[in-house]
Structures are given as structure tokens and as C-alpha cells.
Amino acid sequence: MAMALYEPGLGYYVNGLLKFGQAGDFVTAPEQGSLFSIALAGQIDQLAAALDAPYTIMEPGAGSGALARDLLNALERTPQRYLILEPSAALRQIQRETLADLPADLARRVEWLAAPPEQPFSGVIVANEVADALPVSLFEVTAQGLRERCVQVGNTRLEWALERPQPRLQRAFEQLEKDLGYGLPEGYVSEICLDLPGWLQTVSQPLAQGALLLFDYGYPRSEYYLPERAGGTLVCHYRHRAHFDPFVWPGLTDLSAFVDFSALAAGGVGCGLEVAGFTTQADFLLAMGTHEAVEREKDERERLRLAGELKRLILPGEMGEKFKLLALTRNPSCPLSGLEEANQLNRL
Ligand SMILES: C[S@@+](CC[C@H](N)C(=O)[O-])C[C@H]1O[C@@H](n2cnc3c(N)ncnc32)[C@H](O)[C@@H]1O
């Protein structure tokens, strides 16, 4: 999965082909329009007011750069720096083009980094749909015990090969069954993102004071590994169609898996962060008053367009329920009004 997504020159995220928006393979919340970014800007403004000035925003995995552009345009409290942590050179180029129209005073605040800064900062780290793009390890419960689904070269295409699991996967699986309180049945196939804690450690390291706001699609652990979800959540996207065969056009097809939000929260605790809030994307947007902003729009055509965008972001059958927000903080007094109304920490 790491090679299919990130192999230099060939991987999905590094090959320079269009991924985002209507002409690409999938549409993320910031690509739907600016409502998501405006709501997030409201939340960041509130946080920034409570932080020591000047503050920094860091965005790992900025995609097309749409969120960075719309946030910078919408924020009332402009950050001193907007750091983009993007491993893909091709995407960094697209981000530069997206941000080219920013007013000079905003544009000069944006910096691209290969790794998080060593100097600690006070601020907000925002990642939308990044954890779902981290490579996962697939496992299968067999009569002989746990097996790892590896990939081998077949006669005409790549194919699965069942192997004894690598020790990290074995340990993570044992912890998973312990947390669930039951054993997963024979034939059960799913995945675990072994890189999640390390990724979180890396990105949260410089945060001396402030919050990490992690948006993604996924479930708490107890809902993720339900016995009936026996085929796992690995999904491929190609031109707005979802399919489940990762060996079709590797490098041209997006691969992602649902995020285990309990694992993400536990990873946060392991980094010394406080798990401050967990809610759905819909509840976050409603708590930030996004629907009222749509109603206030005077131009009727624009209001209808915004209402359509809001529906895609909040309806349960669209992005509203499947997408969640986990807030991790390094300062207990961080105000988070977008998470207070429908905080679902008890689900994690
Ligand atoms: C599904 S896209 C989401 C893009 C954007 N955040 C959005 O919402 O439209 C995943 C992004 O994460 C980036 N990415 C993947 N692995 C990463 C890592 N380890 N650190 C930072 N970014 C990463 C990809 O290059 C890509 O920009």
C-alpha cells in the first residue's frame, strides 16, 4: 500500500495526476466549497484567542491546497505562519498554484516543510483525510491462527499471499482483541494501521500549546471491528467510483481505510495530549453555525448552491455521520465550541 500510494514517480499521491475535485477521483470536504473551511476558521479563531500570540497553523497532507487557501482567507486572527507538511512534490506544486492568488500579506505566511519544525510552537494542527491515507496492514483470522495478507506477483497481476504476521501486527491484533473483549471469528478480514501512533508522534511533537484537529472517516474501535464488518474497510477510489480490488491499476487508484478513532485517541494520550473532544462532522458544522451562515446569504442562487454544499457535508447518507472530528489538546483550557454540544468521547 505504501508503494502504491507513495513510490517515487509512480505512487498515487506522487505521480502528478489529478486526484481531487469533480475531475479527479474523490471530493474531500474542503473541495466541496468553502463552508467547511469557514466553520473550521471559526473554531481556529476561538482557539487562537486563547493561545499565546503569535500562533502557528500546521497542516499535514494539504492535498490541493484548498483548505489552506480558504482558511487563510476566512480567519479573523491570521496565524503568523501556515506550515504545510506535504510528502508529495507533485502535490506541493499544485498547492503553490492554488495559493498563488492569495493576497501577498497572507501568501508570505505559507511555508512548505519536509518534516515538522524542531522549534516548538503555540498553535493548531489541522489534518483532513490524512490518517485514512496512511498504509494499513491487512490481517485474516484463519483456522491456523492469525495471518497477514501480503502481496505477491502472480502470473499476470499482483495477488494476495497469506503469511505469518509480522510481530508488530501480531501484538497489535492481540491488543485489539483484548480491547474488544471478544475474539474475532475465523474468516474475519480487516486491517490495522501500525503507523498511526508514529505519525501522530511526529506531527504533534512541536505543539507546545494548542490543539490538533483531526478530521477523517472512521469509527471508534468497538464499531470498527464489529463481527459483521468481516471484510475490513480498505477501499479504492477511481474517478468517483469505489471498488474493492487494490490490484486494479495500482498507482492510478486511491487506496484508503477507515480510521480507528480509539487508536488515534490512544496515540494522542501516548504523546502526552489530552483527548478533548470527538464528534461527527455534521455536529461540528452545526455547532459552528454553518446552517445559519447559509440562511443569511442574500443572493438566492448562491443560497441554494450553499444549501446543496451543506447537505453533502452534513447529511447522514453523505459525509455527515461517517466523517468525525477528534480534538487532541496540549492545554486543557483550549475552548472548542465546535465540539461541546455533541461531544461523544464516551464512544471512543
Ligand atoms: C486524501 S488526501 C487529503 C488532502 C486534503 N487534506 C483534503 O482534505 O483535500 C491525503 C493527503 O495526505 C498526504 N499524506 C500522506 N501521508 C502523509 C504523511 N505521512 N504526512 C503528511 N501528509 C501525508 C497526501 O500526500 C495527501 O496530500
The ligand as an ORCA input file, in Angstrom:
! r2SCAN-3c Opt
* xyz 0 1
  C      -6.810     12.143      0.899
  S      -5.591     13.375      0.702
  C      -6.345     14.683      1.636
  C      -5.946     16.033      1.139
  C      -6.527     17.249      1.844
  N      -6.209     17.268      3.253
  C      -8.011     17.364      1.624
  O      -8.774     17.249      2.573
  O      -8.419     17.578      0.480
  C      -4.245     12.813      1.707
  C      -3.085     13.793      1.825
  O      -2.185     13.321      2.842
  C      -0.859     13.385      2.360
  N      -0.057     12.465      3.170
  C       0.064     11.139      3.072
  N       0.900     10.641      4.009
  C       1.301     11.695      4.752
  C       2.164     11.846      5.874
  N       2.779     10.803      6.410
  N       2.336     13.093      6.387
  C       1.713     14.149      5.843
  N       0.891     14.062      4.773
  C       0.691     12.858      4.236
  C      -1.023     13.075      0.883
  O       0.104     13.390      0.115
  C      -2.247     13.954      0.576
  O      -1.893     15.312      0.455
*
